[in-house]
């Protein structure tokens, strides 16, 4: 998992309810965004995500419509990051909240 020094853009703390749709399976899962930048976001979710998967992210507010992203990292099972993941947007957001 990259630390903030390794990121290409600064993430801001947010609290956004999301719906994650996993590309290959079409499965949907609830998630919570906890940080956001024009290039990506950190989320918490019980979804079974894997690095490299493509997902669609839907939010009621803050993203301006569905956003396509790639899962960059997933927290290790039985760790304090177990239900967390980092997503990279395939196209930068025009305005990150």
N, C-alpha and C positions, 0 to 999 in steps of 0.2 A: 504494500500500500504506500503510495507516494506521500511524503510529508508536504507541508505547505511551501517549503523552500523549493521543492522540485516541480511545483505546478507552474504552468505557463500563464495562468491568470488567477487572480485572487478570488477565492470563494467567500461569499457573505453568508452569515447564518440566516436560515429561513425556517419556517414551519409550514410546509405545504403537504396536503393530502394528495396522493397520487394513485393512479391505476397503472400498473406495469403489464404490458402484453408481450409475452415471450414469442419471438418471431416464428421459430420452427414449430412449436407446439400450439400456438394460439392461446395458451393458458393465460388467464388474468389473475393478478394478485394485487392486494392493497399494499401501499408503501407510504413512507413518510420521508420527504426530503428534509435534510437538516443543514445542508449548505449548497450554494448555487453560484456558478459563474457563467460567463458566456460560452465556455467550453465544456462544462460538465457539472455534475452534482454528486453529492454523497447522499445515500439513502439508507433507510432501515426497512427491512421487509422479511417476512417469513417465506418468501418465494425461493424456490430452489434455482438459484442463478449460477451460471458458470462463466468464467472469464472467456471473452471472445463472442459470447452470444449477442445477437441483435435484439433490441427491445423497442417498443413504442411506449412513450410516456404520455399519459394524459393527466391533466390537472384542471380543477375548476377555475383556477386563477394563477397568474404569475408566469405562465409559459407562452401564452398566446396561441394555443392550439397543440395538437399532437406533435411530439418531438421524437425523432429517431435517434437512438444511442447504442453504443457498444458497451458491454460490461467489461471494465478494465481490471477490476480486482474484486474479490469476494472474501469476506472475513473467514478465518479458519474456524471449523467446528470446535465447540467447547472452549472458545476464547471469548474475551470481552467484545470482540468485533463479529461474533458469530452471525448475527442477522444484519450486517452492514455490507454495503457494496459501493463501489465507485463507478460512475457512468461517464462516458465521454460522448458528447453530442457529435453526430456525423456532420452537421452544419452548425456553426456557432449561432447562439441566440442573438437576436438583434439588440435586445435590452434585457439583461439579467436583473432580477429584482433583488 
